Amino acid sequence: MTILLANFMGPARRWADPIQAALPNEKLFMDLKKADLSLVDIVLMSHGEPGIFSRLPNLKLIITLQAGVDGLLKTPDLPSHVPIVRSSPPQGDPMIMEYVLLHVLRHHREMPFFIENQRQLVWEKPEIYQACDRCVGFMGLGLMAYKCAEILRDIGFQVACWTRTKKTREGIKSFIGEDELKPFLRQTDILINILPLTPATADILCMQTLSLLPSGASVINIGRGQHIVDQDLIDLLDSDHLAGATLDVFRQEPLDTDHPFWKHPKITLMPHTARKTRPIDIVPQIKENVLRLRGDQPLLQVIDTRAGY
């Protein structure tokens, strides 16, 4: 089969070498100008590229190199008959696990509060809680989120999830659909958003929803910046209803230097660094789907384009 590595993050050889090593019998092109696009069976890409799909008449599979597909699905000439698959490691992403564990523990032990008190020269001892006293709630429970949820469950946190369809996972309480969003939020002390961005999830973290969290709750957003209504989050932090927030994604990146998030004492701002896609982590999944396509077998991690993820 002929594979086109259309766009990617980092040096070309960083991607091409492990892909070619894993699939030595396949032809790999990286240069749109040099490739015979009529021969391309599979395209690998980090993001959508307007006009590319109309030039690939024999395309059989699109493999996305990134977890989020909201941008790709907006590509004007995206063919509806060609399946799209993710290439996420089935064992979860180690960097996401580290990130989630780090910031859950920071909020659990109220580190933003202590850091600000240190700046203000204030000696104050708040109530200290054990992990079993806190409920960590995940909005979204895909591959990456589930592995994080397992770790938190295993170190003693109560863990719950809110998803579109039912997820049956040992030791994780499941809430489903719009009707169960309110009870999910009301019992969540540390909220982790890892939802895909779709028309149904845009602006989902707003005054109406975030105010349902218990007083003193914290928010961690590693989904998309468009999930949060910025001013609503700031208002709830300023009123002390929310104790803190860790934000990795933003509506505009880089974040404007005059944005109030930068200097807010209760916000930890991270410049979209929760994870870095490494070829070594996802090439095995790419190989598996290429071989499945060749063998006419069911593909793995297929995107539901109607649902948006």
C-alpha positions as CSV (number, residue, x, y, z in Angstrom):
1,M,0.0,0.0,0.0
2,T,1.0,3.6,-0.5
3,I,1.1,5.9,2.6
4,L,1.3,9.7,2.5
5,L,2.6,11.4,5.6
6,A,0.8,14.6,4.9
7,N,1.5,16.8,8.0
8,F,3.0,16.2,11.4
9,M,4.6,17.9,14.4
10,G,8.4,17.9,14.5
11,P,11.1,16.8,12.1
12,A,10.0,14.6,9.2
13,R,12.5,11.9,9.8
14,R,11.3,11.6,13.4
15,W,8.1,10.2,12.0
16,A,9.2,8.6,8.7
17,D,12.0,6.4,10.1
18,P,9.9,4.5,12.7
19,I,6.9,4.2,10.3
20,Q,9.1,2.8,7.5
21,A,10.8,0.4,10.0
22,A,7.4,-0.9,11.2
23,L,6.0,-1.2,7.6
24,P,9.0,-2.0,5.4
25,N,6.8,-3.3,2.6
26,E,4.7,-0.2,2.2
27,K,5.6,2.9,0.1
28,L,5.9,6.0,2.2
29,F,5.8,9.6,0.8
30,M,6.3,12.8,2.7
31,D,6.3,15.3,-0.1
32,L,3.0,16.2,-1.7
33,K,4.8,17.6,-4.7
34,K,6.8,14.4,-5.4
35,A,4.1,11.8,-4.5
36,D,1.8,10.4,-7.1
37,L,-1.4,11.2,-5.2
38,S,-3.5,8.9,-7.3
39,L,-1.7,6.0,-5.8
40,V,-2.2,6.9,-2.1
41,D,-4.2,4.4,-0.1
42,I,-3.6,5.8,3.4
43,V,-3.0,9.4,4.7
44,L,-1.4,10.1,8.1
45,M,-2.0,13.6,9.4
46,S,-1.9,15.8,12.5
47,H,-4.6,18.2,11.2
48,G,-6.9,18.8,8.3
49,E,-5.5,20.4,5.2
50,P,-8.1,22.1,2.8
51,G,-7.9,20.7,-0.7
52,I,-5.8,17.6,0.0
53,F,-8.6,15.0,0.0
54,S,-9.9,16.0,-3.4
55,R,-6.4,15.1,-4.8
56,L,-6.5,11.6,-3.3
57,P,-9.0,9.7,-5.5
58,N,-8.1,6.2,-4.2
59,L,-7.9,7.0,-0.5
60,K,-9.0,4.1,1.7
61,L,-8.1,5.3,5.3
62,I,-7.2,8.4,7.2
63,I,-5.1,8.0,10.3
64,T,-4.9,10.9,12.7
65,L,-1.7,11.4,14.6
66,Q,-3.4,13.6,17.3
67,A,-6.1,12.7,19.9
68,G,-8.4,15.6,19.0
69,V,-10.2,15.4,15.6
70,D,-12.4,18.5,15.8
71,G,-10.2,20.4,13.4
72,L,-9.9,17.5,11.0
73,L,-13.6,16.9,10.8
74,K,-14.1,20.5,9.7
75,T,-11.9,20.1,6.6
76,P,-14.2,21.1,3.7
77,D,-13.4,18.2,1.3
78,L,-13.2,15.5,3.9
79,P,-14.6,12.3,2.2
80,S,-17.6,10.8,4.0
81,H,-16.9,7.3,2.8
82,V,-13.3,7.0,4.1
83,P,-12.9,5.8,7.6
84,I,-10.9,7.9,10.1
85,V,-9.0,6.2,12.9
86,R,-7.0,7.4,15.9
87,S,-3.6,6.1,16.8
88,S,-3.7,6.4,20.6
89,P,-1.8,3.9,22.6
90,P,-4.3,1.3,23.8
91,Q,-2.5,1.3,27.2
92,G,-3.1,5.0,27.6
93,D,-0.8,8.0,27.3
94,P,1.9,8.1,30.1
95,M,2.3,11.9,29.9
96,I,-1.5,12.4,30.3
97,M,-1.4,10.1,33.3
98,E,1.5,12.0,34.9
99,Y,-0.2,15.3,34.2
100,V,-3.6,14.3,35.6
101,L,-2.0,12.7,38.7
102,L,0.2,15.7,39.3
103,H,-2.6,18.3,39.2
104,V,-5.2,16.2,41.0
105,L,-2.8,15.9,43.9
106,R,-2.0,19.6,43.7
107,H,-5.7,20.5,44.1
108,H,-6.4,17.7,46.6
109,R,-3.6,19.0,48.9
110,E,-4.6,22.7,48.1
111,M,-1.2,23.7,46.7
112,P,-2.5,26.8,44.9
113,F,-3.8,28.0,48.3
114,F,-0.5,27.5,50.0
115,I,1.5,29.0,47.2
116,E,-0.6,32.2,47.4
117,N,-0.4,32.3,51.2
118,Q,3.4,32.0,50.9
119,R,3.5,35.0,48.6
120,Q,1.3,36.9,51.1
121,L,3.4,35.8,54.1
122,V,0.3,34.1,55.6
123,W,0.5,31.1,57.9
124,E,-2.8,29.3,57.8
125,K,-3.7,25.7,58.2
126,P,-6.9,24.6,56.4
127,E,-8.8,21.3,56.9
128,I,-6.7,18.4,55.4
129,Y,-8.5,15.6,53.6
130,Q,-7.6,12.1,52.6
131,A,-8.0,10.8,49.0
132,C,-11.0,8.7,50.0
133,D,-12.8,11.9,51.1
134,R,-12.6,13.4,47.6
135,C,-14.5,12.5,44.4
136,V,-12.7,13.0,41.1
137,G,-15.1,13.3,38.2
138,F,-14.1,12.8,34.6
139,M,-16.1,14.3,31.8
140,G,-15.3,11.8,29.1
141,L,-13.8,8.4,29.6
142,G,-11.9,7.4,26.5
143,L,-8.7,5.5,26.4
144,M,-6.6,8.3,27.9
145,A,-9.1,9.2,30.6
146,Y,-9.8,5.7,31.7
147,K,-6.2,4.9,32.5
148,C,-6.0,8.1,34.5
149,A,-9.2,7.1,36.3
150,E,-7.7,3.7,37.2
151,I,-4.6,5.2,38.8
152,L,-6.7,7.7,40.9
153,R,-9.1,4.9,42.0
154,D,-6.2,2.7,43.0
155,I,-4.6,5.4,45.3
156,G,-7.9,5.8,47.1
157,F,-10.0,8.5,45.4
158,Q,-13.6,8.1,44.7
159,V,-13.9,8.2,40.9
160,A,-16.9,8.9,38.7
161,C,-17.4,9.6,35.0
162,W,-19.9,11.4,32.9
163,T,-20.3,10.2,29.3
164,R,-22.7,10.1,26.4
165,T,-23.0,6.3,26.5
166,K,-22.7,4.0,29.5
167,K,-19.2,3.0,30.6
168,T,-18.9,0.0,32.9
169,R,-15.6,0.2,34.7
170,E,-14.8,-1.5,38.0
171,G,-14.8,1.1,40.9
172,I,-15.9,4.0,38.7
173,K,-19.4,5.4,39.1
174,S,-21.0,6.1,35.8
175,F,-23.3,9.0,34.9
176,I,-24.9,9.1,31.4
177,G,-26.3,11.8,29.3
178,E,-27.8,15.2,29.9
179,D,-30.2,14.0,32.6
180,E,-27.4,12.8,34.8
181,L,-25.0,15.7,34.4
182,K,-26.3,17.6,37.4
183,P,-26.0,14.8,39.9
184,F,-22.5,14.0,38.5
185,L,-21.4,17.6,39.0
186,R,-22.9,18.0,42.5
187,Q,-20.8,15.1,43.9
188,T,-17.5,16.0,42.1
189,D,-14.8,17.7,44.1
190,I,-12.1,17.7,41.4
191,L,-13.5,17.9,37.9
192,I,-11.3,16.8,34.9
193,N,-12.6,17.7,31.5
194,I,-11.2,15.5,28.7
195,L,-14.2,15.6,26.4
196,P,-13.9,15.9,22.6
197,L,-15.0,19.3,21.2
198,T,-18.3,19.0,19.4
199,P,-21.3,21.3,19.0
200,A,-22.9,19.5,22.0
201,T,-19.8,20.1,24.3
202,A,-18.8,23.6,23.3
203,D,-19.2,26.0,26.3
204,I,-20.3,23.1,28.5
205,L,-18.3,24.4,31.5
206,C,-20.2,27.6,32.1
207,M,-21.9,29.4,35.1
208,Q,-24.8,27.0,34.9
209,T,-22.8,23.8,35.2
210,L,-19.7,24.9,37.2
211,S,-21.9,26.4,39.9
212,L,-23.3,22.9,40.5
213,L,-19.9,21.7,41.8
214,P,-19.6,21.7,45.6
215,S,-18.1,24.8,47.2
216,G,-14.4,24.5,47.2
217,A,-14.2,22.3,44.1
218,S,-11.4,22.5,41.5
219,V,-11.4,22.2,37.7
220,I,-8.7,20.7,35.4
221,N,-9.2,21.2,31.7
222,I,-7.2,19.2,29.2
223,G,-10.0,19.0,26.6
224,R,-10.3,22.1,24.5
225,G,-10.3,25.8,25.4
226,Q,-13.8,26.2,23.8
227,H,-15.3,23.9,26.5
228,I,-14.9,26.7,29.1
229,V,-16.6,30.1,29.2
230,D,-13.7,32.1,30.5
231,Q,-15.5,34.8,32.4
232,D,-17.8,32.4,34.1
233,L,-14.8,30.5,35.4
234,I,-13.2,33.7,36.7
235,D,-16.4,34.8,38.4
236,L,-16.7,31.5,40.2
237,L,-13.1,31.6,41.3
238,D,-13.4,35.2,42.5
239,S,-16.6,34.4,44.5
240,D,-14.7,31.5,46.2
241,H,-17.2,29.0,45.0
242,L,-14.3,27.3,43.1
243,A,-10.9,26.9,44.9
244,G,-8.8,26.6,41.8
245,A,-8.3,25.7,38.2
246,T,-5.6,24.1,36.1
247,L,-5.9,25.0,32.4
248,D,-3.9,23.4,29.6
249,V,-5.9,24.5,26.6
250,F,-7.4,27.9,25.6
251,R,-9.8,29.4,23.1
252,Q,-6.8,31.2,21.5
253,E,-3.3,29.9,21.6
254,P,-0.9,31.4,22.4
255,L,-3.0,33.1,25.1
256,D,-3.1,36.9,24.7
257,T,-0.8,38.6,27.2
258,D,-3.6,40.7,28.6
259,H,-5.9,37.8,29.3
260,P,-6.9,37.7,33.0
261,F,-6.0,34.0,33.3
262,W,-2.3,34.9,33.4
263,K,-2.3,36.7,36.7
264,H,-5.2,35.0,38.5
265,P,-3.9,33.6,41.8
266,K,-6.2,30.6,41.6
267,I,-5.4,29.5,38.1
268,T,-2.4,27.4,37.0
269,L,-1.8,28.1,33.4
270,M,0.0,25.5,31.2
271,P,0.7,26.2,27.5
272,H,-0.9,23.1,26.0
273,T,1.8,20.8,27.5
274,A,-0.2,17.9,28.9
275,R,1.2,15.6,26.4
276,K,3.5,15.3,23.4
277,T,2.8,12.8,20.7
278,R,5.8,10.6,20.2
279,P,6.0,8.4,17.1
280,I,7.4,5.5,19.2
281,D,4.1,5.4,21.2
282,I,1.7,5.4,18.3
283,V,3.5,3.6,15.4
284,P,2.4,0.2,16.7
285,Q,-1.2,1.3,16.5
286,I,-0.6,2.8,13.0
287,K,0.9,-0.5,11.9
288,E,-2.0,-2.5,13.3
289,N,-4.6,-0.6,11.4
290,V,-2.6,-0.6,8.1
291,L,-2.3,-4.4,8.4
292,R,-6.0,-4.7,9.2
293,L,-6.9,-2.6,6.2
294,R,-4.7,-4.8,4.0
295,G,-6.3,-7.9,5.5
296,D,-9.9,-6.5,5.2
297,Q,-10.3,-6.8,9.0
298,P,-12.2,-4.4,11.4
299,L,-10.2,-1.3,12.1
300,L,-9.4,-0.1,15.6
301,Q,-10.3,3.3,17.2
302,V,-12.6,4.3,14.4
303,I,-14.0,7.9,14.7
304,D,-17.8,8.3,14.7
305,T,-17.9,11.4,12.4
306,R,-21.6,12.0,13.3
307,A,-20.8,12.1,17.0
308,G,-17.6,14.1,16.4
309,Y,-15.1,11.8,18.1
